[in-house]
Amino acid sequence: MVYLWCLLTFLLLASFLLLPNSFPFIHFLPCIHHGNLLRKTCQARSCIFNQYFWNATKNFRSESLLGEGGFGCVFKGWIDEHTYLPTKPGTGIVVAVKKLKRGSLQGYKEWLAEVNYLGQLRHDNLVRLIGYCSESDDRLLVYEYMPKGSLENHLFRKGVAPISWRVRMNIAVDVARGLSFLHSCQPNVIYRDLKASNILLDSEFNAKLSDFGLAREGPTGDKTHVSTRVMGTRGYAAPEYVATGHLTPKSDVYSFGVVLLELLSGKRALDQEKVGRVEETLVDWGKPLLSDSKRMLRIMDTRMGGQYSRKEAQAAASLALNCLHTDPKNRPSMVDVLEELERLLSSKDVLRTPDSRAIRRTPPARSR
């Protein structure tokens, strides 16, 4: 089995490197060559990686660090807007460069998954993969840069200004659009790792899904689920998936319900200070309140200063409760979730702020 897995992995990687034109939505960096050119330019590729990418990210120093995950770090870098070659810091296009930790088998599998899914899929609410590099044990992924960072930072980091109700609901719509797109693909794609830290925001607070390392192809034909090793983040994963390893698109719906509850409450999915106690997750704490219209407002983030529509808040809370249903069959599809959120958002396109100035938001972009 190990030999077979290694062979399949090798063939998958070879297909990425030898057939780049099969992924029309990637702008391949010049360090990615194919066919005979790849076999004849090993030294040149080594120079490109060691010199240009080190320079483009300031030698991967801490001052360029944007974030760190289990299998690698993400750095701020620059590429030329015409050639997509790495360039010196401060010139060209700003990008995010994920550098995989060496010797990580799971990290390598996730690197392959990211190239596979983000290399073939394109949507306004998925972070764009610009290119990738694979050289010896050094592997990079180059993404569009998201200047506002992650939703996690804006909801939970101390000292960061709270985001408004309208922005929160726009983010929810964007995330729902991204998931709805994935679930509508043929074959469908299960994201499997929806959480606040994987939702990135551009300069206008438009949200995009990032980090597709755990994404899986959904069930096909007569199959009702995909059986897989339980992965993801505690507090976000659907209970039936944690218990059985059975993965379906409804697993993503549950995770979306958790994120929606985070947007409503401003609280983390898993409170580390309460781990081991009775109410250790946000869902444990929030579900009893979501189901009681008289107590529902107790979950609302006080940092919003009460500047939200009570009717909209109740509708969003009801939707979150439906997404968090214990039985996956009773959860709505992401298409239904999106329709409900868009209806909620369109009910009032102008929000009055405390100083009576009107703020009008541009409707979130649809898929191309």
Sine and cosine of phi, psi and omega as CSV:
sin_phi,cos_phi,sin_psi,cos_psi,sin_omega,cos_omega
0.00,0.00,-0.64,0.77,0.00,-1.00
-0.90,0.43,-0.67,0.74,0.02,-1.00
-0.88,0.47,-0.69,0.72,-0.01,-1.00
-0.89,0.46,-0.67,0.74,0.00,-1.00
-0.89,0.45,-0.68,0.73,0.01,-1.00
-0.88,0.47,-0.66,0.75,0.00,-1.00
-0.90,0.44,-0.71,0.70,0.00,-1.00
-0.89,0.45,-0.64,0.76,0.02,-1.00
-0.89,0.45,-0.68,0.74,0.02,-1.00
-0.89,0.46,-0.70,0.72,-0.01,-1.00
-0.90,0.43,-0.60,0.80,0.01,-1.00
-0.91,0.42,-0.72,0.69,0.02,-1.00
-0.90,0.44,-0.65,0.76,0.00,-1.00
-0.88,0.48,-0.60,0.80,0.01,-1.00
-0.91,0.41,-0.56,0.83,0.04,-1.00
-0.91,0.41,-0.68,0.74,-0.13,-0.99
-0.99,0.17,-0.50,0.87,-0.09,-1.00
-1.00,-0.07,-0.30,0.95,-0.05,-1.00
-0.79,-0.61,0.85,0.53,-0.05,-1.00
-0.90,0.44,-0.47,0.88,-0.04,-1.00
-0.93,0.36,-0.20,0.98,0.04,-1.00
-0.98,0.22,-0.08,1.00,0.04,-1.00
-0.86,-0.50,0.99,0.17,-0.16,-0.99
-0.92,0.39,-0.25,0.97,-0.09,-1.00
-0.99,-0.10,0.01,1.00,0.10,-0.99
-1.00,-0.09,0.72,-0.69,0.20,-0.98
-1.00,-0.06,0.98,-0.21,-0.12,-0.99
-0.96,0.29,0.72,-0.69,0.04,-1.00
-0.95,0.31,0.45,-0.89,-0.03,-1.00
-0.87,0.49,-0.29,0.96,0.03,-1.00
-0.98,0.20,-0.07,1.00,0.06,-1.00
-0.97,-0.23,0.93,-0.36,0.02,-1.00
-0.91,-0.41,0.15,-0.99,-0.02,-1.00
-0.58,-0.81,0.23,-0.97,0.02,-1.00
0.87,0.49,-0.58,-0.82,-0.03,-1.00
-0.89,0.45,-0.51,0.86,-0.03,-1.00
-0.87,0.49,-0.61,0.79,0.02,-1.00
-0.89,0.45,-0.69,0.72,-0.08,-1.00
-0.95,0.30,-0.35,0.94,-0.07,-1.00
-0.99,-0.12,-0.08,1.00,-0.15,-0.99
-0.81,-0.59,0.56,0.83,-0.03,-1.00
-0.86,0.50,-0.69,0.73,-0.02,-1.00
-0.91,0.41,-0.66,0.75,0.00,-1.00
-0.89,0.45,-0.66,0.75,0.01,-1.00
-0.90,0.43,-0.61,0.80,0.03,-1.00
-0.89,0.46,-0.66,0.75,0.02,-1.00
-0.91,0.43,-0.67,0.74,0.00,-1.00
-0.87,0.50,-0.72,0.70,-0.04,-1.00
-0.92,0.39,-0.78,0.62,-0.13,-0.99
-0.94,0.35,-0.54,0.84,-0.05,-1.00
-1.00,-0.07,-0.87,0.50,-0.18,-0.98
-0.94,0.35,-0.71,0.71,-0.03,-1.00
-0.95,0.31,-0.52,0.85,0.09,-1.00
-0.90,0.43,-0.68,0.74,0.03,-1.00
-0.92,0.40,-0.66,0.75,-0.07,-1.00
-0.91,0.42,-0.38,0.93,0.00,-1.00
-0.91,-0.41,0.29,0.96,-0.06,-1.00
0.84,0.54,0.73,0.69,0.04,-1.00
0.88,0.47,0.49,0.87,0.00,-1.00
0.82,0.57,0.59,0.80,0.01,-1.00
-0.98,0.22,0.27,-0.96,-0.07,-1.00
-0.88,0.48,-0.48,0.88,-0.02,-1.00
-0.92,0.39,-0.32,0.95,0.04,-1.00
-0.99,-0.16,0.00,1.00,-0.07,-1.00
-0.94,0.33,0.80,-0.60,0.05,-1.00
-0.98,-0.19,-0.50,0.87,-0.03,-1.00
-0.07,-1.00,0.21,-0.98,-0.03,-1.00
-0.63,-0.77,0.71,-0.71,0.02,-1.00
-0.85,-0.53,-0.16,-0.99,-0.06,-1.00
-0.93,0.37,-0.45,0.89,-0.11,-0.99
-0.83,-0.55,0.21,0.98,0.03,-1.00
0.16,-0.99,0.10,-1.00,0.01,-1.00
-0.88,-0.48,0.44,-0.90,0.02,-1.00
-0.92,-0.40,0.78,-0.62,-0.05,-1.00
-0.87,-0.50,0.43,-0.90,0.11,-0.99
-0.99,0.11,0.75,-0.66,0.00,-1.00
-0.61,-0.79,-0.05,-1.00,-0.03,-1.00
-0.68,-0.74,0.60,-0.80,0.11,-0.99
-0.72,-0.69,0.40,-0.91,0.04,-1.00
-0.93,0.36,0.70,-0.71,-0.09,-1.00
-0.94,0.33,-0.28,0.96,-0.02,-1.00
-0.98,-0.22,-0.72,0.70,-0.07,-1.00
-1.00,-0.08,-0.30,0.96,-0.08,-1.00
0.90,0.44,0.29,0.96,0.14,-0.99
-0.97,0.26,0.58,-0.81,0.12,-0.99
-0.85,0.53,0.62,-0.78,-0.02,-1.00
-0.72,-0.69,0.09,-1.00,-0.08,-1.00
-0.94,0.34,0.51,-0.86,-0.03,-1.00
-0.82,0.58,0.68,-0.73,0.04,-1.00
1.00,-0.08,-0.07,1.00,0.00,-1.00
-0.81,-0.59,0.52,-0.85,0.02,-1.00
0.99,0.13,-0.57,-0.82,-0.05,-1.00
-0.98,-0.19,0.72,-0.70,0.08,-1.00
-0.97,0.24,0.72,-0.70,0.02,-1.00
-0.72,-0.70,0.23,-0.97,0.12,-0.99
-0.95,-0.30,0.80,-0.60,-0.07,-1.00
-0.91,-0.42,0.91,-0.42,0.04,-1.00
-1.00,-0.06,0.83,-0.56,0.00,-1.00
-0.95,-0.31,0.89,-0.45,-0.05,-1.00
-0.96,0.29,0.65,-0.76,0.10,-1.00
-0.92,0.39,0.64,-0.77,-0.02,-1.00
-0.95,0.31,0.56,-0.83,0.11,-0.99
0.97,0.22,0.22,0.98,-0.02,-1.00
-0.99,-0.17,0.95,-0.32,-0.01,-1.00
-0.91,0.40,-0.71,0.71,0.02,-1.00
-0.90,0.44,-0.63,0.77,0.04,-1.00
-0.89,0.46,-0.61,0.79,0.03,-1.00
-0.90,0.43,-0.66,0.75,0.03,-1.00
-0.89,0.45,-0.63,0.78,0.01,-1.00
-0.94,0.33,-0.57,0.83,0.07,-1.00
-0.87,0.49,-0.71,0.71,0.04,-1.00
-0.88,0.48,-0.67,0.74,-0.01,-1.00
-0.89,0.45,-0.64,0.77,0.00,-1.00
-0.90,0.43,-0.69,0.72,0.02,-1.00
-0.89,0.45,-0.64,0.77,-0.03,-1.00
-0.90,0.44,-0.82,0.58,-0.12,-0.99
-0.98,0.21,-0.78,0.63,-0.02,-1.00
-0.95,0.32,-0.32,0.95,0.07,-1.00
-0.97,0.26,-0.39,0.92,-0.04,-1.00
-0.95,-0.30,-0.40,0.92,-0.11,-0.99
-0.97,-0.24,0.62,-0.78,0.03,-1.00
-0.66,-0.75,0.82,-0.58,0.00,-1.00
-0.37,-0.93,0.51,-0.86,-0.04,-1.00
-0.89,0.46,-0.35,0.94,-0.03,-1.00
-0.95,-0.33,0.36,0.93,0.20,-0.98
-0.88,-0.47,0.72,-0.69,0.05,-1.00
-0.87,0.49,0.71,-0.71,-0.07,-1.00
-0.99,0.14,0.79,-0.61,0.12,-0.99
-1.00,0.05,0.90,-0.45,-0.04,-1.00
-1.00,0.09,-0.60,0.80,-0.01,-1.00
-0.07,-1.00,0.03,-1.00,0.02,-1.00
-0.52,-0.85,0.33,-0.95,0.06,-1.00
-0.71,-0.70,0.62,-0.78,0.09,-1.00
-0.66,-0.75,0.91,-0.41,-0.04,-1.00
-0.56,-0.83,0.93,-0.36,-0.06,-1.00
0.84,0.55,-0.82,-0.58,0.03,-1.00
-1.00,-0.05,0.06,1.00,-0.01,-1.00
-0.99,-0.11,0.84,-0.54,0.02,-1.00
-0.72,-0.69,0.72,-0.70,-0.02,-1.00
-0.80,-0.60,0.46,-0.89,0.21,-0.98
-0.80,-0.60,0.73,-0.68,-0.05,-1.00
-0.90,-0.43,0.88,-0.48,-0.06,-1.00
-0.90,-0.44,0.26,-0.97,0.20,-0.98
-0.89,0.46,0.53,-0.85,-0.02,-1.00
-1.00,0.05,0.74,-0.68,0.00,-1.00
-0.94,-0.35,0.99,-0.16,-0.21,-0.98
-0.90,0.44,-0.43,0.90,-0.02,-1.00
-1.00,0.05,-0.02,1.00,0.05,-1.00
0.96,0.28,-0.46,-0.89,-0.10,-1.00
-1.00,-0.07,0.40,-0.92,0.10,-1.00
-0.87,0.49,-0.57,0.82,0.01,-1.00
-0.81,0.58,-0.70,0.71,-0.02,-1.00
-0.89,0.46,-0.64,0.77,-0.07,-1.00
-0.97,0.22,-0.41,0.91,0.01,-1.00
-1.00,0.00,-0.56,0.83,-0.22,-0.97
-0.85,-0.53,-0.31,0.95,-0.07,-1.00
-0.96,0.26,0.72,-0.69,0.01,-1.00
-0.93,0.36,0.63,-0.78,0.03,-1.00
1.00,0.03,-0.11,0.99,0.03,-1.00
-1.00,-0.04,0.73,-0.69,-0.02,-1.00
-0.87,0.49,0.69,-0.72,0.00,-1.00
-0.92,0.40,0.58,-0.82,0.04,-1.00
-1.00,0.03,0.53,-0.85,-0.10,-0.99
-0.96,0.28,0.22,-0.98,0.05,-1.00
-0.86,0.51,-0.71,0.70,-0.04,-1.00
-0.89,0.46,-0.67,0.74,0.03,-1.00
-0.90,0.44,-0.65,0.76,0.02,-1.00
-0.87,0.49,-0.67,0.74,-0.01,-1.00
-0.95,0.32,-0.57,0.82,0.10,-1.00
-0.89,0.46,-0.64,0.77,0.04,-1.00
-0.89,0.45,-0.68,0.73,0.03,-1.00
-0.86,0.51,-0.67,0.75,0.03,-1.00
-0.90,0.44,-0.70,0.72,0.00,-1.00
-0.87,0.50,-0.71,0.71,0.01,-1.00
-0.89,0.45,-0.67,0.74,0.02,-1.00
-0.89,0.46,-0.61,0.80,0.04,-1.00
-0.91,0.42,-0.68,0.74,0.02,-1.00
-0.89,0.46,-0.72,0.69,0.00,-1.00
-0.92,0.39,-0.65,0.76,0.02,-1.00
-0.87,0.49,-0.64,0.77,0.05,-1.00
-0.89,0.47,-0.73,0.68,-0.01,-1.00
-0.87,0.49,-0.69,0.73,-0.04,-1.00
-0.95,0.31,-0.31,0.95,-0.01,-1.00
-1.00,-0.06,-0.11,0.99,0.02,-1.00
-0.92,0.39,0.35,-0.94,0.07,-1.00
-0.87,-0.50,0.94,-0.34,-0.11,0.99
-0.95,0.32,0.33,-0.94,-0.04,-1.00
-0.95,0.32,0.40,-0.92,-0.03,-1.00
-0.89,-0.46,0.76,-0.64,0.08,-1.00
-0.98,-0.18,0.84,-0.54,-0.10,-0.99
-0.93,0.36,-0.72,0.69,0.16,-0.99
0.96,0.28,-0.14,0.99,-0.04,-1.00
-0.63,-0.77,0.69,0.73,0.03,-1.00
-0.96,0.29,0.82,-0.58,0.07,-1.00
-0.30,-0.95,0.26,-0.97,-0.11,-0.99
-0.87,0.50,-0.56,0.83,-0.03,-1.00
-0.96,0.29,-0.31,0.95,0.03,-1.00
-0.99,-0.10,0.06,1.00,0.07,-1.00
-0.97,-0.22,0.93,-0.37,-0.07,-1.00
-0.97,-0.24,0.47,-0.88,-0.12,-0.99
-0.85,-0.53,0.71,-0.70,0.06,-1.00
-1.00,0.08,-0.16,-0.99,-0.09,-1.00
-0.90,0.43,-0.36,0.93,0.01,-1.00
-0.98,-0.22,0.23,0.97,-0.02,-1.00
0.91,0.41,0.37,0.93,0.19,-0.98
-0.96,0.26,0.69,-0.72,-0.13,-0.99
-0.99,-0.16,0.58,-0.81,0.04,-1.00
-0.67,-0.75,0.59,-0.80,0.05,-1.00
-0.98,0.19,0.68,-0.73,0.02,-1.00
-0.78,-0.62,0.13,-0.99,0.08,-1.00
0.87,0.50,1.00,0.08,-0.02,-1.00
-0.99,-0.17,0.40,0.92,-0.05,-1.00
-0.89,0.45,-0.44,0.90,-0.02,-1.00
-0.97,-0.24,0.06,1.00,-0.03,-1.00
-0.88,0.47,0.56,-0.83,0.01,-1.00
-0.68,-0.73,0.49,-0.87,0.13,-0.99
-0.94,0.35,0.71,-0.70,-0.05,-1.00
-0.97,0.23,0.06,-1.00,-0.01,-1.00
-0.90,0.44,0.57,-0.82,0.01,-1.00
-0.81,-0.58,0.31,-0.95,0.03,-1.00
0.88,0.47,-0.77,-0.64,-0.03,-1.00
-1.00,0.05,-0.03,1.00,-0.03,-1.00
-0.95,0.32,0.63,-0.78,-0.01,-1.00
-0.99,-0.16,-0.25,0.97,-0.04,-1.00
-0.36,-0.93,0.17,-0.99,0.13,-0.99
-0.92,-0.38,0.79,-0.62,0.04,-1.00
-1.00,0.00,0.82,-0.58,-0.08,-1.00
-0.47,-0.88,0.29,-0.96,0.10,-1.00
-0.89,0.45,0.67,-0.74,-0.03,-1.00
-0.94,0.33,0.87,-0.49,0.03,-1.00
-0.76,-0.66,0.00,-1.00,0.02,-1.00
0.95,-0.33,-0.33,-0.94,-0.13,-0.99
-0.87,-0.50,0.76,-0.65,0.01,-1.00
-0.86,0.51,0.67,-0.74,-0.03,-1.00
0.99,-0.16,-0.40,0.92,0.01,-1.00
-0.95,-0.30,-0.47,0.88,-0.13,-0.99
-0.95,0.31,0.61,-0.79,0.00,-1.00
-0.92,0.40,0.62,-0.78,-0.08,-1.00
-0.88,0.48,-0.62,0.79,-0.01,-1.00
-0.93,0.36,-0.50,0.86,0.05,-1.00
-0.94,0.33,-0.68,0.74,0.03,-1.00
-0.89,0.46,-0.62,0.78,-0.08,-1.00
-0.98,0.21,-0.58,0.82,-0.15,-0.99
-0.85,-0.52,-0.32,0.95,-0.11,-0.99
0.98,0.18,0.12,0.99,0.02,-1.00
-0.99,0.12,0.87,-0.50,-0.11,-0.99
-0.93,-0.38,0.76,-0.65,0.06,-1.00
-0.64,-0.77,0.20,-0.98,0.10,-0.99
-0.84,0.55,-0.46,0.89,0.02,-1.00
-0.93,0.38,-0.30,0.95,0.11,-0.99
-0.91,0.42,-0.65,0.76,0.07,-1.00
-0.91,0.41,-0.58,0.82,0.00,-1.00
-0.89,0.46,-0.67,0.74,0.04,-1.00
-0.87,0.49,-0.74,0.68,0.00,-1.00
-0.87,0.49,-0.59,0.80,0.06,-1.00
-0.89,0.45,-0.63,0.77,0.05,-1.00
-0.86,0.50,-0.61,0.79,0.05,-1.00
-0.91,0.42,-0.71,0.70,0.01,-1.00
-0.89,0.46,-0.66,0.75,0.03,-1.00
-0.89,0.46,-0.62,0.78,0.05,-1.00
-0.92,0.40,-0.58,0.81,0.09,-1.00
-0.90,0.44,-0.67,0.75,0.02,-1.00
-0.89,0.45,-0.61,0.79,0.01,-1.00
-0.95,0.32,-0.68,0.73,-0.18,-0.98
-0.99,-0.13,-0.42,0.91,-0.11,-0.99
0.95,0.30,0.27,0.96,0.00,-1.00
-0.94,-0.34,0.47,-0.88,-0.02,-1.00
-0.96,0.28,0.46,-0.89,0.04,-1.00
-0.88,0.48,-0.55,0.83,0.01,-1.00
-0.72,-0.69,0.91,-0.42,0.01,-1.00
-1.00,0.07,0.95,-0.33,-0.06,-1.00
-0.87,0.49,-0.44,0.90,-0.01,-1.00
-0.96,0.28,-0.29,0.96,-0.05,-1.00
-0.94,-0.33,0.08,1.00,-0.01,-1.00
-0.86,0.51,0.76,-0.65,-0.02,-1.00
0.99,-0.13,-0.25,0.97,0.05,-1.00
-1.00,-0.02,0.01,-1.00,-0.07,-1.00
-0.90,0.44,-0.76,0.65,-0.03,-1.00
-0.97,-0.22,0.99,0.13,-0.09,-1.00
-0.99,-0.13,-0.27,0.96,0.00,-1.00
-0.90,-0.43,0.36,-0.93,0.04,-1.00
-0.89,0.46,-0.59,0.81,0.00,-1.00
-0.90,0.43,-0.68,0.73,0.04,-1.00
-0.84,0.54,-0.67,0.75,-0.03,-1.00
-0.97,0.24,-0.64,0.77,-0.18,-0.98
-1.00,0.07,-0.53,0.85,-0.10,-1.00
-0.86,0.52,-0.68,0.73,0.04,-1.00
-0.88,0.48,-0.52,0.85,0.01,-1.00
-0.98,0.21,-0.60,0.80,0.01,-1.00
-0.89,0.46,-0.53,0.85,-0.06,-1.00
-1.00,0.08,-0.03,1.00,-0.01,-1.00
-0.87,-0.49,0.96,-0.29,-0.07,-1.00
-0.87,0.49,-0.46,0.89,-0.02,-1.00
-0.97,0.23,-0.47,0.88,-0.03,-1.00
-0.96,-0.26,-0.07,1.00,-0.12,-0.99
-0.83,0.56,-0.64,0.76,-0.08,-1.00
-0.91,0.42,-0.22,0.98,0.04,-1.00
-0.92,0.39,-0.35,0.94,-0.01,-1.00
-0.99,0.14,-0.28,0.96,-0.15,-0.99
-0.92,0.39,0.64,-0.77,-0.01,-1.00
-0.89,0.45,0.89,-0.46,-0.03,-1.00
-0.93,0.38,-0.31,0.95,-0.01,-1.00
-0.94,0.34,-0.23,0.97,0.09,-1.00
-0.98,0.19,-0.14,0.99,0.06,-1.00
0.89,0.45,0.46,0.89,0.01,-1.00
0.96,0.28,0.15,0.99,-0.04,-1.00
-1.00,0.06,0.96,0.30,0.07,-1.00
-0.37,-0.93,0.37,-0.93,0.04,-1.00
-0.98,0.20,0.83,-0.56,0.01,-1.00
-0.88,0.47,-0.62,0.79,0.01,-1.00
-0.89,0.45,-0.69,0.72,0.01,-1.00
-0.92,0.40,-0.65,0.76,0.01,-1.00
-0.88,0.47,-0.67,0.74,0.02,-1.00
-0.91,0.41,-0.63,0.78,0.03,-1.00
-0.91,0.42,-0.67,0.74,0.02,-1.00
-0.92,0.40,-0.63,0.78,0.03,-1.00
-0.90,0.43,-0.66,0.75,0.03,-1.00
-0.90,0.44,-0.63,0.77,0.03,-1.00
-0.91,0.42,-0.68,0.73,0.03,-1.00
-0.86,0.51,-0.67,0.74,0.01,-1.00
-0.88,0.47,-0.67,0.75,0.03,-1.00
-0.90,0.45,-0.64,0.77,0.01,-1.00
-0.92,0.40,-0.48,0.88,-0.06,-1.00
-1.00,-0.04,0.22,0.97,-0.01,-1.00
-0.85,0.53,0.66,-0.75,-0.03,-1.00
-0.89,0.46,-0.62,0.78,0.03,-1.00
-1.00,0.04,0.90,-0.44,-0.05,-1.00
-0.86,0.50,-0.45,0.89,0.00,-1.00
-0.91,0.42,-0.42,0.91,-0.02,-1.00
-1.00,-0.05,-0.01,1.00,0.08,-1.00
-0.99,0.13,0.53,-0.85,0.07,-1.00
-0.95,0.31,0.32,-0.95,0.15,-0.99
-0.97,0.23,0.26,-0.97,0.02,-1.00
-0.93,0.37,-0.45,0.89,0.09,-1.00
-0.90,0.44,-0.69,0.72,0.03,-1.00
-0.92,0.40,-0.64,0.77,0.04,-1.00
-0.87,0.49,-0.71,0.71,-0.01,-1.00
-0.88,0.47,-0.70,0.72,0.01,-1.00
-0.87,0.49,-0.66,0.75,0.00,-1.00
-0.91,0.40,-0.67,0.74,0.00,-1.00
-0.92,0.39,-0.65,0.76,0.02,-1.00
-0.91,0.42,-0.59,0.81,0.06,-1.00
-0.92,0.40,-0.65,0.76,0.03,-1.00
-0.90,0.44,-0.68,0.73,-0.06,-1.00
-0.94,0.34,-0.57,0.82,-0.04,-1.00
-0.98,0.20,-0.16,0.99,-0.03,-1.00
-0.93,0.37,-0.36,0.93,0.01,-1.00
-0.41,-0.91,0.98,-0.18,-0.06,-1.00
-1.00,0.01,-0.04,1.00,0.06,-1.00
-0.81,-0.59,0.80,-0.60,0.00,-1.00
-0.93,-0.37,0.78,-0.63,0.05,-1.00
-1.00,0.08,0.80,-0.60,0.04,-1.00
-1.00,0.01,0.19,-0.98,-0.04,-1.00
-0.82,0.57,-0.49,0.87,-0.01,-1.00
-1.00,-0.08,0.28,0.96,0.11,-0.99
0.94,0.35,0.17,0.98,0.10,-1.00
-0.99,0.17,0.62,-0.78,-0.02,-1.00
-1.00,-0.03,0.72,-0.70,0.06,-1.00
-0.90,-0.44,0.87,-0.50,0.01,-1.00
-0.94,-0.35,0.82,-0.57,-0.01,-1.00
-0.99,-0.12,0.59,-0.81,0.12,-0.99
-0.95,0.30,0.73,-0.69,0.01,-1.00
-0.83,0.56,0.63,-0.78,0.01,-1.00
-0.82,0.57,0.59,-0.81,-0.06,-1.00
-0.93,0.38,0.61,-0.80,0.06,-1.00
-1.00,-0.03,0.19,-0.98,-0.01,-1.00
-0.92,0.40,0.48,-0.88,-0.01,-1.00
-1.00,0.10,0.00,0.00,0.00,0.00
